[in-house]
Amino acid sequence: MSGQRVRPSLDLEGQLAAQGCTYIVGLDEVGRGALAGPVMVGAAAIPAKSVSDLVVPAGLADSKMLSATKRESMVESLKAWSAAWAVGAASNQEIDEWGIVPALGLAALRALQRVEEQLAVRAESPDEGRKPVLAAILDGPHDYISPAANTLNAPALSVLPRVTTQIKADASCASVACASVIAKVTRDRLMVELAGSDPALVPYDWAHNKGYGSPQHLAAIEELGPTAYHRVSWHLTSSRS
């Protein structure tokens, strides 16, 4: 039925598990279109051998479909549901220097590095002592992870995952939806913290707009200029369109 919300499943995760990987890692970005603050990529990993036994967490959905209260209420249970999770960030300065797509790749690789570190600790027989074989599901049409590996100041991974891209994976794949919520809550908390860290930042209203181009945010940029947290390469004063 058209208009009916898609509910996340583990169908794609199951297909990848059948291909012989050790872990499946769902990844999703947040903050790509913001004018201030970092871009972040969340990662949530599940063991391939457990996919058939896992139950999709109740109420899980793409983070954009959930209220802030709902995201906050479920984020800790989503972290616990994951075998490992992490959120990687690329700063506004890195976005200005490298561009948004390379910065997304950098943030994703930072998240993957932390996930790999956690999975190495959790490795069990017969996989103990072996590098886990990772399959990644990335929301969207393009793989921005593989091109960023071994470039810029990207971290070195123990193993580069095999990346599968899927449009709207944040709505249809449970691991990606999980990563989406974790990343959104993490970034929102950071922007609220930044907003309260300096009275000079109050006019930009990041506690409410989280760095996106709301009318109050844009008016503050016009009147006061950009801060050290703004993406100055984005021609901010013409961002009203």
KOLTI-869065 format. One record per residue (C-alpha): x, y, z; residue in one letter. Coordinates in pm, whole numbers, plus 50000, padded with zeros to 5 digits. Each point is the difference from the previous one (the first is absolute). Layout:
KOLTI-869065
+-------+-------+-------+---------+
:     x :     y :     z : residuo :
+-------+-------+-------+---------+
:     X :     Y :     Z :       A :
...
+-------+-------+-------+---------+
This chain:
KOLTI-869065
+-------+-------+-------+---------+
:     x :     y :     z : residuo :
+-------+-------+-------+---------+
: 50000 : 50000 : 50000 :       M :
: 50141 : 50337 : 49903 :       S :
: 50084 : 50228 : 50290 :       G :
: 50044 : 49710 : 50239 :       Q :
: 50318 : 50023 : 50205 :       R :
: 50269 : 49747 : 49915 :       V :
: 50105 : 49805 : 50308 :       R :
: 50365 : 49903 : 50038 :       P :
: 50080 : 49632 : 49955 :       S :
: 50309 : 49782 : 50001 :       L :
: 49946 : 49875 : 49644 :       D :
: 50307 : 50164 : 49845 :       L :
: 50209 : 49918 : 50305 :       E :
: 49897 : 49636 : 49955 :       G :
: 50101 : 50002 : 49634 :       Q :
: 50345 : 50135 : 50089 :       L :
: 50037 : 49749 : 50285 :       A :
: 49938 : 49720 : 49752 :       A :
: 50296 : 50123 : 49795 :       Q :
: 50244 : 49904 : 50275 :       G :
: 50073 : 50321 : 50188 :       C :
: 50066 : 50004 : 50372 :       T :
: 49826 : 50327 : 50085 :       Y :
: 49755 : 50234 : 49827 :       I :
: 50038 : 50372 : 50075 :       V :
: 49721 : 50243 : 49923 :       G :
: 50108 : 50361 : 49942 :       L :
: 49811 : 50326 : 49965 :       D :
: 50094 : 50367 : 49993 :       E :
: 49861 : 50301 : 50182 :       V :
: 50076 : 50369 : 49963 :       G :
: 50084 : 49992 : 49631 :       R :
: 49786 : 50304 : 49921 :       G :
: 50071 : 50199 : 50315 :       A :
: 50171 : 50339 : 49985 :       L :
: 50189 : 49956 : 50327 :       A :
: 50151 : 49716 : 50196 :       G :
: 50148 : 49668 : 49890 :       P :
: 49860 : 49738 : 49769 :       V :
: 49967 : 49665 : 50172 :       M :
: 49961 : 49639 : 49890 :       V :
: 49855 : 49741 : 50234 :       G :
: 50091 : 49632 : 49981 :       A :
: 49819 : 49706 : 50158 :       A :
: 50137 : 49647 : 49962 :       A :
: 49831 : 49663 : 50043 :       I :
: 50155 : 49650 : 49977 :       P :
: 49912 : 49819 : 49679 :       A :
: 49944 : 49675 : 50189 :       K :
: 49731 : 50168 : 50213 :       S :
: 49795 : 50170 : 49727 :       V :
: 49739 : 49725 : 49985 :       S :
: 49951 : 50017 : 50377 :       D :
: 49985 : 50377 : 50040 :       L :
: 49673 : 50184 : 50045 :       V :
: 49969 : 50352 : 49858 :       V :
: 49961 : 50239 : 50296 :       P :
: 49642 : 50114 : 50054 :       A :
: 49931 : 50345 : 49860 :       G :
: 50323 : 50017 : 49799 :       L :
: 49984 : 50225 : 49695 :       A :
: 50205 : 50248 : 49802 :       D :
: 50099 : 50268 : 50251 :       S :
: 49826 : 50268 : 49793 :       K :
: 49668 : 49823 : 50060 :       M :
: 50039 : 50004 : 50379 :       L :
: 49955 : 50286 : 50243 :       S :
: 50296 : 50120 : 50201 :       A :
: 49837 : 49858 : 50313 :       T :
: 49954 : 49660 : 49836 :       K :
: 50360 : 49993 : 49876 :       R :
: 50132 : 50085 : 50345 :       E :
: 49781 : 49738 : 50167 :       S :
: 50124 : 49716 : 49779 :       M :
: 50364 : 50086 : 49927 :       V :
: 50152 : 49809 : 50292 :       E :
: 49806 : 49685 : 49913 :       S :
: 50119 : 50029 : 49639 :       L :
: 50359 : 50023 : 50116 :       K :
: 49946 : 49687 : 50209 :       A :
: 49835 : 49822 : 49704 :       W :
: 50313 : 50056 : 49791 :       S :
: 50306 : 49779 : 50037 :       A :
: 50201 : 50322 : 49959 :       A :
: 49914 : 50357 : 49915 :       W :
: 50179 : 50328 : 49941 :       A :
: 49954 : 50350 : 49861 :       V :
: 50276 : 50157 : 49794 :       G :
: 50022 : 50373 : 49930 :       A :
: 50165 : 50235 : 49755 :       A :
: 50027 : 50361 : 50115 :       S :
: 49876 : 50308 : 49820 :       N :
: 50364 : 50086 : 49930 :       Q :
: 50052 : 49663 : 49832 :       E :
: 49683 : 50052 : 49797 :       I :
: 50131 : 50339 : 49887 :       D :
: 50340 : 49854 : 49912 :       E :
: 49900 : 49677 : 49827 :       W :
: 49634 : 50035 : 49901 :       G :
: 49694 : 49830 : 50142 :       I :
: 50029 : 49662 : 49825 :       V :
: 50362 : 49931 : 50103 :       P :
: 49909 : 50121 : 50349 :       A :
: 49717 : 49747 : 50013 :       L :
: 50244 : 49727 : 49903 :       G :
: 50239 : 50115 : 50270 :       L :
: 49726 : 49997 : 50264 :       A :
: 49886 : 49654 : 49893 :       A :
: 50353 : 49860 : 50017 :       L :
: 50044 : 50144 : 50349 :       R :
: 49679 : 49827 : 50109 :       A :
: 50108 : 49674 : 49839 :       L :
: 50337 : 50014 : 50171 :       Q :
: 49831 : 50017 : 50341 :       R :
: 49762 : 49720 : 49907 :       V :
: 50290 : 49780 : 49889 :       E :
: 50178 : 50065 : 50329 :       E :
: 49691 : 49891 : 50192 :       Q :
: 49944 : 49690 : 49786 :       L :
: 50358 : 49887 : 50047 :       A :
: 49938 : 49996 : 50375 :       V :
: 49674 : 49811 : 49952 :       R :
: 50140 : 49740 : 49758 :       A :
: 49900 : 49644 : 50091 :       E :
: 50116 : 49658 : 49887 :       S :
: 50033 : 49895 : 49721 :       P :
: 50059 : 50358 : 49888 :       D :
: 50230 : 50092 : 50287 :       E :
: 50334 : 50125 : 49878 :       G :
: 49869 : 50068 : 49649 :       R :
: 49908 : 50329 : 49846 :       K :
: 49622 : 50021 : 49970 :       P :
: 49860 : 50011 : 49648 :       V :
: 49779 : 50306 : 49989 :       L :
: 49709 : 50074 : 49768 :       A :
: 49875 : 50357 : 50019 :       A :
: 49657 : 50131 : 49903 :       I :
: 50018 : 50371 : 49921 :       L :
: 49689 : 50211 : 49964 :       D :
: 49978 : 50179 : 49666 :       G :
: 50103 : 49936 : 49639 :       P :
: 50376 : 50058 : 50025 :       H :
: 50288 : 49833 : 50180 :       D :
: 50196 : 50286 : 50154 :       Y :
: 50190 : 49769 : 50235 :       I :
: 50227 : 49803 : 49767 :       S :
: 50139 : 50304 : 49812 :       P :
: 50090 : 50169 : 50330 :       A :
: 50206 : 49705 : 50129 :       A :
: 50374 : 50065 : 50006 :       N :
: 49946 : 50367 : 49912 :       T :
: 49996 : 50330 : 50187 :       L :
: 50049 : 49931 : 50369 :       N :
: 49780 : 49690 : 49998 :       A :
: 50066 : 49735 : 50265 :       P :
: 50148 : 49668 : 49895 :       A :
: 49746 : 49719 : 50038 :       L :
: 50087 : 49643 : 50081 :       S :
: 49777 : 49902 : 49710 :       V :
: 49806 : 50215 : 49755 :       L :
: 49638 : 49882 : 49986 :       P :
: 49820 : 49897 : 49686 :       R :
: 49757 : 50287 : 49950 :       V :
: 49644 : 49953 : 49877 :       T :
: 49805 : 50318 : 49934 :       T :
: 49623 : 50019 : 50017 :       Q :
: 49771 : 50298 : 49963 :       I :
: 49784 : 50049 : 50310 :       K :
: 50185 : 49728 : 50185 :       A :
: 49940 : 50208 : 50313 :       D :
: 49632 : 49912 : 49962 :       A :
: 50027 : 49640 : 49880 :       S :
: 50309 : 49850 : 50170 :       C :
: 49998 : 49956 : 50377 :       A :
: 50375 : 50043 : 50045 :       S :
: 49999 : 50325 : 49801 :       V :
: 49693 : 50134 : 50180 :       A :
: 50174 : 49921 : 50328 :       C :
: 50310 : 50191 : 49888 :       A :
: 49779 : 50286 : 49882 :       S :
: 49842 : 50048 : 50342 :       V :
: 50330 : 49972 : 50187 :       I :
: 50167 : 50253 : 49769 :       A :
: 49710 : 50244 : 50017 :       K :
: 49982 : 49995 : 50380 :       V :
: 50379 : 50038 : 50026 :       T :
: 50014 : 50300 : 49768 :       R :
: 49693 : 50169 : 50147 :       D :
: 50149 : 49974 : 50348 :       R :
: 50325 : 50151 : 49877 :       L :
: 49828 : 50295 : 49836 :       M :
: 49795 : 50070 : 50313 :       V :
: 50320 : 49983 : 50206 :       E :
: 50176 : 50240 : 49764 :       L :
: 49704 : 50237 : 50010 :       A :
: 50031 : 50027 : 50376 :       G :
: 50378 : 50020 : 50012 :       S :
: 50030 : 50371 : 49914 :       D :
: 49746 : 50285 : 50030 :       P :
: 50123 : 50131 : 49664 :       A :
: 49854 : 49689 : 49832 :       L :
: 49648 : 50043 : 50139 :       V :
: 49870 : 50213 : 49708 :       P :
: 50067 : 49715 : 49754 :       Y :
: 49742 : 49784 : 50184 :       D :
: 50183 : 49670 : 49955 :       W :
: 49816 : 49852 : 50297 :       A :
: 49695 : 49991 : 49772 :       H :
: 50128 : 49994 : 49640 :       N :
: 50306 : 49780 : 50068 :       K :
: 50205 : 50205 : 49753 :       G :
: 49756 : 49982 : 49709 :       Y :
: 49884 : 50309 : 49812 :       G :
: 49699 : 50114 : 50199 :       S :
: 49885 : 50363 : 49958 :       P :
: 50145 : 50098 : 50339 :       Q :
: 50332 : 49833 : 49920 :       H :
: 50026 : 50169 : 49663 :       L :
: 49906 : 50338 : 50147 :       A :
: 50275 : 49964 : 50261 :       A :
: 50257 : 49921 : 49731 :       I :
: 49889 : 50309 : 49804 :       E :
: 50026 : 50222 : 50307 :       E :
: 50296 : 49853 : 50189 :       L :
: 50192 : 49801 : 49739 :       G :
: 50117 : 49638 : 50024 :       P :
: 50151 : 49840 : 50309 :       T :
: 50295 : 49764 : 50029 :       A :
: 49751 : 49713 : 49959 :       Y :
: 49850 : 50112 : 49668 :       H :
: 50079 : 49849 : 49662 :       R :
: 50127 : 50322 : 49848 :       V :
: 50056 : 49849 : 49654 :       S :
: 49624 : 49964 : 49966 :       W :
: 49925 : 50367 : 49920 :       H :
: 49783 : 50020 : 50309 :       L :
: 49836 : 50335 : 49939 :       T :
: 49842 : 49867 : 49680 :       S :
: 49869 : 49681 : 50162 :       S :
: 49643 : 50120 : 50018 :       R :
: 49913 : 49845 : 49664 :       S :
+-------+-------+-------+---------+
